[in-house]
């Protein structure tokens, strides 16, 4: 099942706006088995996918939809029972200017 997360959240009146700055994806059949990959927002709003010691630039539009390179590759393996889902979403409060 595909998931989606907003690039920004507005919390209750006066609560501020929170921007998505990180996503941890789980690739595997259960929480006890599989692999974790992270997408993190770096300087200048550039997104990076971090898979162990390998980091590659990714398009910002691919992060909330779970379409980063490792997640897409894993999806293409067609292994039954394997999932590629967002496990943790990280948001930071936007600073007032």
C-alpha positions in Angstrom: 0.0 0.0 0.0 1.4 3.4 -0.9 1.7 6.1 1.7 1.9 9.8 1.5 3.0 12.5 3.9 2.6 16.2 3.6 5.7 18.3 3.0 4.4 20.7 5.6 1.9 20.4 8.5 0.0 23.3 10.2 -0.8 22.5 13.8 -3.9 23.9 15.5 -4.5 27.7 15.6 -1.3 29.5 16.6 0.7 26.2 16.7 2.9 27.0 13.8 3.9 25.2 10.6 6.2 22.1 10.6 8.3 21.1 7.6 9.2 17.5 6.7 12.9 17.1 7.2 13.4 13.4 7.4 11.9 10.0 6.6 13.0 6.6 7.7 11.8 3.8 5.4 11.6 0.1 6.4 12.2 -2.4 3.6 11.4 -5.9 4.7 8.8 -8.5 5.8 8.7 -7.5 9.5 10.2 -5.0 12.0 12.6 -7.8 13.0 13.8 -8.4 9.5 14.7 -6.1 6.7 16.7 -2.9 6.1 16.2 0.8 7.0 17.0 3.7 4.7 16.6 7.4 5.5 15.9 10.4 3.4 17.1 13.7 5.0 16.8 17.3 4.0 20.2 19.0 3.9 21.4 22.6 3.3 19.6 24.5 0.6 16.6 22.2 0.9 18.4 19.4 -1.0 17.2 15.9 -0.1 19.5 12.9 0.3 18.8 9.2 0.6 21.2 7.6 3.0 21.6 3.8 2.7 24.3 2.6 5.0 27.5 4.5 3.9 26.0 5.5 0.5 24.2 8.8 0.1 22.7 10.1 -3.1 20.8 13.2 -4.0 17.1 12.7 -4.5 14.2 14.8 -5.9 12.2 16.5 -3.2 9.0 15.2 -4.9 10.1 11.6 -4.5 10.5 11.7 -0.7 6.9 12.1 0.6 5.7 9.5 -2.0 8.4 7.0 -1.0 9.9 6.9 -4.5 13.6 7.3 -3.6 16.1 5.1 -5.5 16.5 2.3 -2.9 12.8 2.1 -2.2 12.0 1.9 -5.9 14.6 -0.8 -6.4 13.3 -2.8 -3.5 9.8 -2.5 -4.8 10.9 -3.8 -8.2 12.3 -7.1 -6.6 8.7 -8.4 -6.3 9.5 -10.4 -3.2 6.2 -11.6 -1.7 5.5 -10.2 1.8 8.1 -7.5 1.5 7.0 -3.9 2.3 8.6 -0.5 1.8 6.8 1.8 4.1 7.6 5.0 6.0 8.5 4.1 9.6 9.3 7.5 11.1 8.6 11.0 9.8 10.6 13.9 11.2 9.2 17.4 11.1 10.8 20.7 12.3 8.9 23.8 13.3 9.3 26.6 10.7 10.8 29.7 12.1 8.8 32.9 11.9 10.5 35.5 9.7 
